[in-house]
Amino acid sequence: MTIIANTLIGFVALLHIYFLILEMFYWDKPLGLRTFGMSQESANASKSLAMNQGLYNGFLAAGLVWGLSLGSAGMAIKIFFLGCIVVAEIFGAITANRKILFVQALPAALALAMVVI
């Protein structure tokens, strides 16, 4: 079970590194515009907000990597950061885009379930 949980946590961490890159560096580029369905003007206007959001995603990924690096001693850290992700993504699904629930919250919730089982 630990291998499955840690694999899922690694996947969630990689997802959040991808979100960091997308939001911090590609927000106003063709990839970001396509991914988020925005106009260039909208992306330009919200670029600094997206960069901030990307940085937070990086912190979440770093927390998961930290928990993984501690092995079984990192259990509380893994639970904390996965819980933060689940709550943040549920809020994002309610306030921004329902797709966030499936793309971001579901993988974190599955990983969290595997950790606590």
Secondary structure as a PSIPRED ss2 file (coil, helix, strand):
# PSIPRED VFORMAT (PSIPRED V4.0)

   1 M C   1.000  0.000  0.000
   2 T H   0.000  1.000  0.000
   3 I H   0.000  1.000  0.000
   4 I H   0.000  1.000  0.000
   5 A H   0.000  1.000  0.000
   6 N H   0.000  1.000  0.000
   7 T H   0.000  1.000  0.000
   8 L H   0.000  1.000  0.000
   9 I H   0.000  1.000  0.000
  10 G H   0.000  1.000  0.000
  11 F H   0.000  1.000  0.000
  12 V H   0.000  1.000  0.000
  13 A H   0.000  1.000  0.000
  14 L H   0.000  1.000  0.000
  15 L H   0.000  1.000  0.000
  16 H H   0.000  1.000  0.000
  17 I H   0.000  1.000  0.000
  18 Y H   0.000  1.000  0.000
  19 F H   0.000  1.000  0.000
  20 L H   0.000  1.000  0.000
  21 I H   0.000  1.000  0.000
  22 L H   0.000  1.000  0.000
  23 E H   0.000  1.000  0.000
  24 M H   0.000  1.000  0.000
  25 F H   0.000  1.000  0.000
  26 Y C   1.000  0.000  0.000
  27 W C   1.000  0.000  0.000
  28 D C   1.000  0.000  0.000
  29 K C   1.000  0.000  0.000
  30 P H   0.000  1.000  0.000
  31 L H   0.000  1.000  0.000
  32 G H   0.000  1.000  0.000
  33 L H   0.000  1.000  0.000
  34 R H   0.000  1.000  0.000
  35 T H   0.000  1.000  0.000
  36 F H   0.000  1.000  0.000
  37 G C   1.000  0.000  0.000
  38 M C   1.000  0.000  0.000
  39 S C   1.000  0.000  0.000
  40 Q H   0.000  1.000  0.000
  41 E H   0.000  1.000  0.000
  42 S H   0.000  1.000  0.000
  43 A H   0.000  1.000  0.000
  44 N H   0.000  1.000  0.000
  45 A H   0.000  1.000  0.000
  46 S H   0.000  1.000  0.000
  47 K H   0.000  1.000  0.000
  48 S H   0.000  1.000  0.000
  49 L H   0.000  1.000  0.000
  50 A H   0.000  1.000  0.000
  51 M H   0.000  1.000  0.000
  52 N H   0.000  1.000  0.000
  53 Q H   0.000  1.000  0.000
  54 G H   0.000  1.000  0.000
  55 L H   0.000  1.000  0.000
  56 Y H   0.000  1.000  0.000
  57 N H   0.000  1.000  0.000
  58 G H   0.000  1.000  0.000
  59 F H   0.000  1.000  0.000
  60 L H   0.000  1.000  0.000
  61 A H   0.000  1.000  0.000
  62 A H   0.000  1.000  0.000
  63 G H   0.000  1.000  0.000
  64 L H   0.000  1.000  0.000
  65 V H   0.000  1.000  0.000
  66 W H   0.000  1.000  0.000
  67 G H   0.000  1.000  0.000
  68 L H   0.000  1.000  0.000
  69 S H   0.000  1.000  0.000
  70 L C   1.000  0.000  0.000
  71 G H   0.000  1.000  0.000
  72 S H   0.000  1.000  0.000
  73 A H   0.000  1.000  0.000
  74 G H   0.000  1.000  0.000
  75 M H   0.000  1.000  0.000
  76 A H   0.000  1.000  0.000
  77 I H   0.000  1.000  0.000
  78 K H   0.000  1.000  0.000
  79 I H   0.000  1.000  0.000
  80 F H   0.000  1.000  0.000
  81 F H   0.000  1.000  0.000
  82 L H   0.000  1.000  0.000
  83 G H   0.000  1.000  0.000
  84 C H   0.000  1.000  0.000
  85 I H   0.000  1.000  0.000
  86 V H   0.000  1.000  0.000
  87 V H   0.000  1.000  0.000
  88 A H   0.000  1.000  0.000
  89 E H   0.000  1.000  0.000
  90 I H   0.000  1.000  0.000
  91 F H   0.000  1.000  0.000
  92 G H   0.000  1.000  0.000
  93 A H   0.000  1.000  0.000
  94 I H   0.000  1.000  0.000
  95 T H   0.000  1.000  0.000
  96 A C   1.000  0.000  0.000
  97 N C   1.000  0.000  0.000
  98 R C   1.000  0.000  0.000
  99 K H   0.000  1.000  0.000
 100 I H   0.000  1.000  0.000
 101 L H   0.000  1.000  0.000
 102 F H   0.000  1.000  0.000
 103 V H   0.000  1.000  0.000
 104 Q H   0.000  1.000  0.000
 105 A H   0.000  1.000  0.000
 106 L H   0.000  1.000  0.000
 107 P H   0.000  1.000  0.000
 108 A H   0.000  1.000  0.000
 109 A H   0.000  1.000  0.000
 110 L H   0.000  1.000  0.000
 111 A H   0.000  1.000  0.000
 112 L H   0.000  1.000  0.000
 113 A H   0.000  1.000  0.000
 114 M H   0.000  1.000  0.000
 115 V H   0.000  1.000  0.000
 116 V H   0.000  1.000  0.000
 117 I C   1.000  0.000  0.000
